[in-house]
Amino acid sequence: MVDSICHLSHGQLGLQSVIELLACLGNDVRLPSSRITELLAPLDKRMGESLTLLTRAR
């Protein structure tokens, strides 16, 4: 359980870093960073919700 929480937490931090980086990079003609951010946001939200549920399951 502890390993799962740590793994999920690190994954979420990495995903948030990518989202922040994309926001700083601006838009690319082929695939705007704002679109990539939109695509990753639901995953970030799900990871956050999962982490919250796991921390309550102790």
C-alpha positions as CSV (number, residue, x, y, z in Angstrom):
1,M,0.0,0.0,0.0
2,V,2.8,2.5,1.0
3,D,4.7,1.7,-2.2
4,S,1.5,2.3,-4.3
5,I,0.9,5.7,-2.6
6,C,4.6,6.7,-3.2
7,H,4.5,5.6,-6.8
8,L,1.2,7.4,-7.5
9,S,2.4,10.5,-5.8
10,H,5.7,10.7,-7.8
11,G,3.7,10.1,-11.0
12,Q,1.4,12.9,-10.2
13,L,4.2,15.3,-9.4
14,G,5.8,14.4,-12.7
15,L,2.6,14.9,-14.6
16,Q,2.1,18.3,-13.0
17,S,5.7,19.3,-13.9
18,V,5.0,18.4,-17.6
19,I,1.7,20.4,-17.5
20,E,3.6,23.4,-16.1
21,L,6.4,23.1,-18.6
22,L,3.9,23.0,-21.5
23,A,2.2,26.1,-20.1
24,C,5.5,27.9,-20.2
25,L,6.5,26.8,-23.7
26,G,3.6,28.4,-25.4
27,N,1.9,27.0,-28.5
28,D,3.3,24.8,-31.3
29,V,1.7,25.1,-34.7
30,R,1.2,21.4,-35.0
31,L,-0.2,20.7,-31.5
32,P,-0.7,23.7,-29.2
33,S,0.6,23.2,-25.7
34,S,-2.8,24.3,-24.4
35,R,-4.3,21.3,-26.1
36,I,-1.8,18.9,-24.6
37,T,-2.5,20.4,-21.2
38,E,-6.2,19.9,-21.8
39,L,-5.5,16.3,-22.7
40,L,-3.4,15.6,-19.6
41,A,-5.6,17.5,-17.1
42,P,-8.2,14.7,-16.7
43,L,-5.4,12.2,-16.0
44,D,-3.9,14.5,-13.4
45,K,-7.3,14.9,-11.7
46,R,-7.8,11.1,-11.6
47,M,-4.3,10.6,-10.2
48,G,-5.0,13.1,-7.5
49,E,-8.4,11.5,-6.6
50,S,-6.7,8.1,-6.5
51,L,-4.0,9.3,-4.2
52,T,-6.6,10.8,-1.9
53,L,-8.5,7.6,-1.7
54,L,-5.3,5.6,-1.1
55,T,-4.2,7.8,1.7
56,R,-7.6,7.4,3.4
57,A,-7.3,3.5,3.1
58,R,-4.6,3.2,5.6
